[in-house]
Amino acid sequence: MSDVKSGAENPSVGESAYNWAAIVEDLNRLLRLKTTPIGMKLFRTTEELAAIPKLRRPKTIHTTDQIVAQAARLGWTVGFTMQDLVGAQCGAVIGLHAQDEAWLSGKHMAGVWFSTAADASAHQHAMDVVPHGKYTAMVVSPLAAGRLNPPDICLIYGTPGQMIIFINGLQWSGYRKFQWGVVGESACADSWGRALRTGEPSLSIPCYAERRYGGVLDDELLMAIKPRDLLKAIDGMKKLAANGLRYPIPQYGIQSDARAGLAVSYGSKEQ
């Protein structure tokens, strides 16, 4: 299990390491994103939040999905603790609430989301979560603002077409096959939970709660990714674009002779 680095624990990586305005400009140019790319960062203490410019604190009780949406849909920088969250499910994914026996039982979901108590518990055990006990607060903020210096992970919302080009960019060099899981409800465990816990690029199908409370659009998927891997994806997408493989993907026509198009997209190219 890889660890999550807080701002205080990773001082060597600063603003000079990432030009966030340029990174977001590249993302928008390459993918034409509709939703603001944001960062997410865990902190050991609430006192650390005081150093973050223009930080907002919740004035009422929210789901984590709502707070993430305030950054992605409204452009806010928001810091929060477990006391700001509606319940254990939201806090446990990001390590702000214990993944204790009561939480692992999933009893609150039995008969609602899952047929039996055993099914509900199996779901809880299947979720990727940040271990509890190290962090007390989290901040979410638009990447372009550069306030998280750097974030633990970046969150990119996009359509399936945008996501496959993004993934192709990740696979341009050092190819590997990506495999992701789907826990169903509480799919934030598939995205930010998994990325924070493992450090791996993590794609998810946002769940009911993310769409109902977090404003996630019907056609959006979510990629959670470390900053270094985001840069790798952008570099790969630039190389693909130079080969004519870019977003939006132009429709060729379902009844056209495919040979001319395939010769361009899949033909050999001298290195």
C-alpha positions in Angstrom: 0.0 0.0 0.0 1.6 3.3 -1.0 1.3 6.3 1.2 -0.3 9.7 0.6 2.1 12.6 0.9 0.8 15.8 2.6 2.1 19.3 1.8 4.1 19.4 4.9 5.7 16.0 4.2 6.6 16.8 0.6 8.2 20.2 0.6 10.7 19.5 -2.2 7.9 19.7 -4.8 6.7 23.3 -5.1 5.1 25.7 -7.5 8.2 25.6 -9.7 7.7 21.9 -10.4 4.3 22.4 -12.1 3.0 25.2 -14.2 -0.7 24.5 -13.4 -2.1 27.3 -15.7 -0.2 25.8 -18.6 -1.1 22.2 -17.7 -4.8 23.1 -17.7 -4.5 25.1 -20.9 -3.0 22.0 -22.5 -5.8 19.8 -21.2 -8.5 22.1 -22.5 -6.8 22.4 -25.8 -6.3 18.7 -26.2 -9.6 17.5 -24.8 -12.0 20.5 -24.9 -13.1 19.7 -21.3 -16.4 21.2 -20.1 -15.7 20.7 -16.4 -12.9 22.4 -14.4 -9.9 20.0 -13.6 -9.3 20.1 -9.9 -6.8 18.9 -7.3 -7.4 17.0 -4.0 -5.0 17.0 -1.1 -5.0 15.5 2.4 -3.6 17.3 5.5 -2.5 16.1 8.9 -3.9 19.1 10.7 -6.5 21.8 10.2 -3.8 24.4 11.1 -2.1 23.7 7.7 -5.2 25.0 5.9 -4.5 28.5 7.0 -1.6 28.8 4.5 -3.9 28.2 1.5 -5.1 31.4 -0.2 -8.8 32.1 -0.7 -9.8 29.0 1.2 -13.5 28.5 2.0 -14.9 26.3 4.7 -18.4 24.7 4.5 -21.2 26.5 6.3 -23.5 23.4 6.4 -23.3 19.7 6.2 -22.3 18.2 2.8 -21.4 15.0 1.0 -17.8 14.8 -0.3 -19.4 14.8 -3.7 -20.9 18.2 -3.1 -17.6 19.7 -1.9 -15.7 18.2 -4.9 -18.4 19.8 -7.1 -17.9 23.2 -5.5 -14.4 23.1 -6.8 -15.2 21.5 -10.2 -18.4 23.3 -11.0 -18.0 26.7 -9.1 -14.2 27.1 -9.1 -14.0 27.3 -5.3 -11.1 26.2 -3.0 -12.7 24.4 -0.1 -11.2 22.8 3.0 -13.1 20.4 5.2 -13.0 17.9 8.0 -15.1 15.0 9.0 -17.3 17.4 11.0 -18.4 18.9 7.7 -19.5 15.6 6.1 -22.9 14.0 6.3 -21.8 10.6 7.4 -19.2 7.8 7.7 -19.4 6.7 4.1 -18.0 10.0 2.8 -15.3 10.3 5.4 -14.1 6.7 5.3 -13.1 6.8 1.6 -10.7 9.6 2.2 -9.4 8.4 5.6 -11.2 11.0 7.8 -13.4 8.3 9.4 -12.5 4.9 10.8 -13.1 1.9 8.6 -14.3 0.1 11.7 -16.5 -2.9 12.2 -19.7 -0.9 12.1 -18.6 0.7 8.8 -17.5 -2.5 7.3 -20.8 -4.2 8.1 -22.6 -1.9 5.5 -25.8 -2.5 7.4 -27.1 0.9 6.4 -27.1 -0.2 2.8 -28.7 -3.7 3.3 -32.1 -3.8 1.7 -31.5 -0.4 0.0 -28.6 -0.9 -2.3 -27.9 -4.6 -1.7 -30.1 -7.6 -1.2 -28.6 -8.9 2.1 -26.3 -7.8 4.9 -23.6 -10.1 3.5 -23.8 -8.3 0.1 -23.6 -4.9 1.8 -20.6 -5.9 3.8 -18.9 -7.4 0.8 -19.3 -4.1 -1.0 -17.7 -2.2 1.9 -14.8 -4.6 2.0 -14.3 -4.2 -1.8 -13.9 -0.4 -1.6 -10.4 1.3 -2.0 -10.0 3.7 0.9 -7.3 5.8 2.5 -6.3 4.2 5.8 -7.7 6.1 8.8 -5.7 7.8 11.5 -3.2 10.0 9.6 -5.2 12.9 8.2 -7.8 15.2 9.6 -8.6 17.5 6.7 -8.8 17.7 2.9 -8.8 20.6 0.4 -10.1 20.6 -3.1 -9.3 23.3 -5.6 -9.1 24.1 -9.3 -5.7 23.0 -10.7 -5.2 26.3 -12.5 -5.3 28.2 -9.2 -2.1 26.5 -8.1 -3.1 26.6 -4.5 -2.3 23.0 -3.4 1.4 23.1 -4.4 1.0 20.3 -5.6 -2.2 18.2 -5.1 -2.0 14.6 -4.0 -4.2 13.7 -7.0 -5.9 15.5 -9.9 -9.5 14.9 -10.9 -10.5 15.1 -14.6 -14.1 14.8 -15.7 -14.8 13.9 -19.3 -16.8 12.0 -21.8 -15.8 8.4 -22.8 -14.4 9.9 -26.0 -12.2 12.3 -24.1 -11.2 9.6 -21.6 -10.0 7.1 -24.3 -7.7 9.8 -25.8 -6.4 10.6 -22.3 -5.7 6.9 -21.7 -4.1 6.6 -25.1 -1.8 9.5 -24.0 -0.8 7.6 -20.9 0.0 4.5 -23.0 2.1 6.4 -25.6 5.3 5.4 -23.9 6.0 2.7 -21.3 2.8 0.9 -22.4 0.8 -1.0 -19.9 -2.7 -2.4 -19.8 -5.0 -0.6 -17.3 -7.5 -2.5 -15.3 -10.1 -0.9 -13.1 -12.9 -2.1 -10.9 -16.4 -1.0 -10.3 -17.8 -1.2 -6.7 -21.1 0.3 -7.9 -22.5 2.7 -5.2 -19.8 4.8 -3.5 -17.8 4.8 -6.8 -15.7 7.6 -5.4 -13.7 4.6 -4.0 -12.9 3.7 -7.6 -11.6 7.1 -8.4 -10.2 9.3 -5.6 -10.1 6.5 -3.0 -8.1 4.2 -5.2 -5.8 6.9 -6.6 -5.1 8.3 -3.1 -4.4 4.8 -1.7 -2.4 3.3 -4.5 -1.0 6.2 -6.5 -2.3 4.6 -9.7 -4.4 6.3 -12.4 -8.0 5.4 -11.5 -11.0 5.7 -13.9 -14.5 5.4 -12.5 -18.1 5.5 -13.6 -19.5 8.1 -11.1 -22.3 6.6 -9.0 -25.8 7.7 -8.2 -24.7 9.9 -5.3 -22.0 11.7 -7.3 -24.6 12.5 -10.0 -27.4 13.4 -7.6 -25.4 15.4 -5.1 -22.2 16.2 -6.9 -23.6 17.5 -10.2 -21.7 15.0 -12.3 -23.2 15.0 -15.8 -24.8 12.0 -17.4 -22.1 11.5 -20.0 -19.1 12.1 -17.6 -16.5 9.6 -16.4 -13.9 10.5 -13.8 -10.1 10.1 -13.9 -8.2 10.5 -10.7 -4.4 10.7 -11.3 -1.1 11.8 -9.7 0.4 15.0 -11.1 3.3 13.2 -12.6 1.1 10.8 -14.5 -1.1 13.7 -15.7 2.0 15.3 -17.3 2.8 11.9 -18.9 -0.7 11.7 -20.4 -0.5 15.3 -21.7 2.9 14.6 -23.4 1.5 11.4 -24.9 -1.6 13.2 -26.2 0.6 15.8 -27.9 2.5 13.1 -29.7 -0.8 11.5 -30.8 -2.1 14.8 -32.0 1.0 15.3 -34.1 0.0 12.0 -35.8 -3.5 13.2 -36.5 -5.0 11.2 -33.6 -6.8 13.8 -31.5 -10.1 14.8 -29.9 -12.8 15.2 -31.0 -12.6 12.0 -33.0 -14.0 12.8 -36.5 -16.7 10.5 -37.7 -15.6 8.6 -40.9 -19.0 7.2 -41.9 -20.4 3.8 -41.2 -20.9 2.9 -44.9 -17.7 4.4 -46.4 -14.8 2.5 -47.8 -12.5 2.3 -44.7 -9.2 1.6 -46.4 -8.1 5.2 -46.9 -8.8 6.2 -43.3 -7.2 3.1 -41.9 -4.1 3.8 -43.9 -3.7 7.1 -42.1 -4.6 6.0 -38.6 -3.1 2.6 -38.4 -0.5 2.5 -41.2 3.1 2.1 -40.3 5.2 5.2 -39.8 9.0 5.5 -39.9 10.5 6.3 -36.6 
